[in-house]
Amino acid sequence: MHIRVVMPAFNVAPWIGAALTSLQEQTHPDWSAVIVDDGSTDGTEAVVAQHQDPRIRLIRQANAGVSAARNRGLEEAGGDAVLFLDADDWLARDAMARLAAALGPAVAAYGPFCFVSESGALRQRKRGPFPQGDILERLLEQNLFANGGHMLIRRSAVDAAGRFRTDITYGEDWEFWIRVALHGSFVVTPGRAPLLFVRQRASGAYLRLAHDPTSFRSCLDAAFDHPALIARLGRDRLAALRARTEAENAWIIGRELIRHGDHRAGCHWLRQALRAKPQAKRAVLAGAAHMLGLLPEALQGPFRPYPRAQ
């Protein structure tokens, strides 16, 4: 199976070398990569040039955003399957081999990942359990993926889904995964070892935008208004699912506000999430969040302040 890696890159000179090295060290040798330099000004192109490999191709374009960069990479023909790797992350050596072996007749395969600090220090492992089969409704309710780096998508499903929407500035990948899920089932790779190491940078979209209630709006509007989704599930079912999604996002907003230091607003959003979607575990967590000032940082769980870049 030939895997086409699409990598958007914008001012990632300190990190893209590790991403490219992880490609060159893959135990699955049948791959090619298109790096789309989206108007970098920090020497990203020079770092890519150091990784001389006939499987790696660099394309430069004026800055147009991550979705436009991914779409440009998809214009390059070839590949039985596609993996979207962010330029500041890196793959485990056996990631492609495990994903390719698991894919079978499914439209996509995915599996565990690990968050790391800006310097690459391990922070948090995400080992599952992950849903598989028809995950459309689960995916509508909650983005199940860190990003596209721990997911291998059959090329025919990518082409059937279309392209990334350039009018969505946050959650554009989530909206795209939903369209992929309209075309078939997902499978999960065996094993608990991470496929992908996701670098959490202070300038990353999640840390910058996940605590802003307005950030989710355009993504959700695009996803829930898609004609194929309406035809598949019907407007009543979609309305019920969207209410659950809004509650899920409210929890994320609250948690992230607290982690960014706005405790009062964060607790307001947590309460709103629980009213819309009561859950016993989250009720306990919300109670703990309200008493966060009494707890040492080591016991603050998902509400721990973000550590400084290391």
C-alpha positions in Angstrom: 0.0 0.0 0.0 1.4 3.3 -1.0 0.8 6.0 1.6 0.7 9.7 0.6 1.6 12.0 3.4 0.3 15.6 3.2 2.1 18.0 5.5 1.2 21.7 5.7 4.0 23.8 7.0 4.1 27.4 8.2 7.0 28.7 10.2 7.9 25.4 11.7 11.7 25.4 11.2 12.4 24.2 14.8 10.2 21.2 14.6 9.7 20.0 11.0 13.0 18.2 11.0 11.7 15.7 13.6 8.6 15.1 11.5 10.6 14.4 8.4 13.0 12.1 10.2 10.1 10.2 11.6 8.9 9.6 8.0 12.3 8.4 6.9 12.5 6.0 9.8 9.2 4.3 9.0 9.2 0.5 8.9 6.6 0.8 6.1 8.8 1.9 3.2 6.1 2.6 0.5 5.3 6.2 1.1 5.8 9.6 -0.4 5.3 13.1 1.2 4.2 16.4 -0.1 5.3 19.3 2.1 3.3 22.5 1.4 5.2 25.5 2.7 2.5 28.0 3.3 4.5 31.2 3.0 7.0 30.5 5.8 9.6 33.2 6.6 11.7 31.4 9.3 13.8 29.0 7.2 11.4 26.1 7.1 12.3 25.5 3.4 16.0 25.2 4.3 15.3 22.5 7.0 13.2 20.5 4.5 16.1 20.7 2.0 18.4 19.0 4.5 16.3 15.9 4.3 17.2 14.9 0.8 15.0 12.0 -0.1 13.3 11.2 -3.5 10.1 10.5 -1.6 9.8 14.0 -0.2 8.6 16.9 -2.4 8.4 20.5 -1.3 5.9 22.9 -2.8 5.9 26.6 -1.8 2.8 28.9 -1.9 1.8 32.3 -0.6 0.3 32.1 2.8 -3.3 30.9 2.5 -4.0 28.9 5.6 -3.8 25.2 6.7 -6.8 24.1 4.7 -5.6 25.6 1.5 -2.2 24.0 2.1 -3.7 20.5 2.7 -5.8 21.0 -0.4 -2.8 21.9 -2.5 -1.1 18.7 -1.3 -4.1 16.7 -2.3 -3.8 18.0 -5.8 -0.8 15.7 -6.2 -2.0 12.5 -7.7 -1.1 9.1 -6.2 -1.3 7.1 -3.0 -3.7 4.3 -2.0 -4.3 6.1 1.3 -3.6 9.5 2.8 -2.1 10.5 6.1 -2.3 14.2 7.2 0.8 14.8 9.4 1.3 18.2 11.1 4.8 19.6 10.6 5.4 20.0 14.4 4.4 16.4 15.3 6.1 13.1 14.6 5.2 9.5 14.0 6.2 6.3 15.8 8.5 4.2 13.6 5.8 1.5 13.1 2.9 4.0 12.7 2.4 3.5 9.0 2.8 -0.2 9.1 0.2 -0.6 11.9 -2.2 1.7 10.2 -1.8 0.0 6.8 -2.2 -3.5 8.3 -5.4 -2.4 10.1 -7.1 -0.6 7.3 -8.7 -3.6 5.5 -11.9 -2.6 3.7 -12.6 0.4 6.1 -12.4 4.0 4.9 -10.0 4.9 7.7 -7.9 3.4 10.5 -6.7 5.2 13.6 -5.3 4.6 17.0 -3.5 5.8 20.2 -1.5 9.0 20.4 0.5 10.9 23.0 0.6 14.6 23.8 4.1 16.1 24.3 5.4 19.5 25.4 6.9 22.0 23.0 10.3 20.5 23.6 9.0 17.0 23.1 8.7 15.8 26.8 5.9 13.3 27.3 2.7 14.7 28.9 -0.4 12.5 28.3 -1.0 9.2 26.6 -4.4 8.7 24.8 -4.8 4.9 24.6 -8.5 4.6 24.1 -10.9 2.9 24.1 -11.7 4.3 20.7 -15.0 3.6 18.8 -14.9 1.8 15.5 -17.4 0.8 12.8 -20.0 3.5 11.9 -18.7 6.3 14.1 -20.6 9.1 12.4 -22.9 10.0 15.3 -20.1 9.7 17.9 -17.9 11.9 15.7 -20.6 14.5 15.3 -20.9 14.7 19.1 -17.2 15.0 19.7 -14.0 15.2 17.7 -12.3 11.9 18.4 -9.0 12.7 16.9 -6.0 14.8 18.0 -5.4 15.5 14.3 -4.9 13.6 11.1 -1.5 12.2 12.0 -2.8 9.1 13.8 -5.3 8.3 11.0 -4.9 6.7 7.6 -7.7 7.4 5.2 -8.3 5.5 2.0 -7.7 7.8 -1.0 -11.0 7.0 -2.6 -12.8 8.2 0.7 -10.7 11.4 0.7 -11.7 12.2 -2.8 -15.4 11.3 -2.1 -15.4 13.6 0.9 -14.1 16.5 -1.1 -11.6 19.1 0.2 -11.0 21.0 3.4 -13.1 24.1 3.7 -11.0 27.2 3.6 -13.7 29.3 5.3 -13.4 27.5 8.6 -10.5 28.7 10.8 -11.0 26.3 13.7 -12.2 22.7 13.6 -11.7 22.5 9.8 -10.2 19.0 10.2 -13.1 17.8 12.4 -15.6 18.9 9.8 -13.6 17.0 7.1 -13.4 13.8 9.2 -17.2 14.0 9.5 -17.5 14.0 5.8 -15.1 11.1 5.5 -17.3 9.1 8.0 -20.3 9.5 5.7 -18.5 7.1 3.4 -17.9 4.0 5.5 -16.6 2.5 8.7 -13.5 3.2 10.8 -11.2 0.6 12.4 -8.8 0.9 15.3 -5.3 -0.4 15.2 -4.4 -3.1 17.7 -2.1 -2.2 20.6 -1.8 0.7 23.0 1.5 2.1 21.9 1.1 5.6 20.4 1.2 6.1 16.7 1.7 9.8 16.9 3.3 12.3 19.2 1.4 15.6 19.2 3.4 18.6 20.1 1.4 21.1 22.3 2.6 24.6 21.4 1.5 27.8 23.0 0.9 29.2 19.5 -1.1 26.1 18.4 -4.8 26.5 17.4 -6.2 24.4 20.3 -4.4 26.3 23.0 -5.3 29.6 21.4 -8.9 29.0 20.5 -10.6 26.2 22.4 -11.5 28.4 25.3 -13.3 30.9 22.9 -17.0 30.1 22.5 -17.1 31.7 19.1 -14.4 29.4 17.7 -16.6 26.4 17.3 -19.5 28.1 15.4 -18.4 28.0 11.8 -17.3 24.3 12.1 -20.6 23.2 13.6 -22.7 25.1 11.1 -20.8 23.6 8.2 -21.0 20.1 9.6 -24.6 20.0 10.6 -25.9 21.8 7.5 -24.3 19.4 5.1 -26.9 18.0 2.7 -25.6 14.5 2.8 -25.8 14.5 6.6 -29.3 15.8 6.6 -30.4 13.1 4.1 -28.7 10.4 6.2 -29.9 11.3 9.7 -32.8 13.7 9.2 -33.2 17.2 10.7 -34.8 16.0 14.0 -32.0 13.6 14.8 -29.4 16.2 13.8 -31.0 18.7 16.1 -30.8 16.3 19.0 -27.2 15.5 18.2 -26.2 19.2 17.9 -27.6 19.9 21.3 -25.3 17.1 22.7 -22.4 18.5 20.7 -23.0 22.0 22.1 -23.0 20.6 25.6 -19.7 18.8 24.9 -18.2 21.9 23.5 -19.4 23.9 26.6 -17.5 21.4 28.8 -14.3 21.9 26.7 -14.7 25.7 26.8 -15.1 25.6 30.6 -12.1 23.3 31.1 -9.9 25.4 28.8 -10.9 28.7 30.4 -9.9 27.3 33.8 -6.6 26.0 32.4 -6.0 29.5 31.0 -6.7 31.1 34.4 -10.3 32.3 34.1 -11.8 30.2 36.8 -15.1 32.0 37.2 -16.1 31.9 33.5 -14.8 28.4 33.2 -17.1 27.1 36.0 -20.0 28.9 34.4 -19.5 26.9 31.2 -19.0 23.6 33.1 -22.4 24.2 34.8 -24.0 24.9 31.5 -22.6 21.7 30.0 -23.9 19.6 32.9 -27.4 21.2 32.6 -27.5 20.2 28.9 -25.9 16.8 29.3 -25.8 15.5 32.8 -23.0 13.0 33.6 -22.1 11.7 37.0 -18.3 11.7 36.5 -18.4 15.3 35.1 -20.6 16.4 38.0 -17.9 15.2 40.4 -15.2 17.0 38.3 -17.2 20.2 38.2 -17.5 20.1 41.9 -13.8 19.7 42.2 -13.3 22.6 39.7 -15.3 24.9 42.0 -12.9 24.1 44.9 -9.8 24.2 42.7 -8.0 26.8 44.8 -8.0 24.4 47.7 -6.3 21.6 45.8 -2.5 21.3 45.0 -1.8 21.5 41.3 -0.9 17.8 41.2 -4.5 17.0 42.2 -6.2 19.4 39.8 -6.6 16.7 37.1 -8.0 18.0 33.8 -8.1 21.6 35.1 -4.3 21.9 35.7 -2.9 25.1 34.4 -1.0 24.7 31.2 2.7 24.3 31.8 5.0 26.8 30.3 6.7 25.9 27.1 9.8 23.8 27.8 
